[in-house]
Amino acid sequence: MKKLMAANWKMYKTGAEAAETVKEMAALLNGTAPEGREIVVFVPFTALERASVAMTAVKGASTGAENVYPAAEGAFTGEISPAMIRACGASWVLTGHSERRHILGESDAFVGEKTAFALSSGLRVMLCIGETLEERESGLLRNVLERQLRLGLKNVPADTPVEALAIAYEPVWAIGTGKTATTEDIVETHAICRELMRDILGARADETPLLYGGSVKPANAGSILALDNVDGVLVGGASLKADSFTQIINA
Ligand code: 13P
């Protein structure tokens, strides 16, 4: 399986800024993802079309939206449909990011609806899961991951192509804090996630990429990518600059 190198630009960059960063990435990468790597950059809706056009200069790379509404169209003020995302030239969407769960109040069930609808609309989905520090310290790690995976993957269409789904484990306490989970934490938690994925997804679980996210940077990306059950990384802050994200891609 190729390692999936994902960037999440959150609420950073206008269309012009996003296109510029993608152009810089294209130059640094000589127009292609390195051997054994696939790249996806999740950008704000307002930058999606320009970033997608610029990304056509990088072979093996694509763009994605950071959110989606689970309906084809309708009276949903301020929301964006899968078809609108695809029309911008993007092929992926993030669901269940911890900032949407904890700041915007999205429930596990709503995340599951989005995941299933986006997949049935032909988008590739990266479902994010992860516990808060309080949940980890109260011994709830496994319960939280199980609940988020079961409800997040509920109603995934049976004919979903294997490459259309990825899971990103991001401990909330390691996001934007500079606190990376230890190697032992990552190995232990990814093993739990993989076991739960096998239970929920059956045979396809082993072919479904499981990414780690949370304070990944050029200095730690290589060692994280070498761990068991780590099929890629989802990078926030350190993906905003082309040279930093390119170093991670090449790690
Ligand atoms: P940081 O890499 O800034 O910790 O963010 C991680 C993240 O939330 C990616 O989705």
Boltz pocket constraint, residues with backbone or C-beta under 6 A from the ligand:
constraints:
  - pocket:
      binder: B
      contacts: [[A, 8], [A, 97], [A, 170], [A, 174], [A, 175], [A, 176], [A, 177], [A, 178], [A, 213], [A, 214], [A, 215], [A, 216], [A, 234], [A, 235], [A, 236], [A, 237], [A, 238]]
      max_distance: 6.0
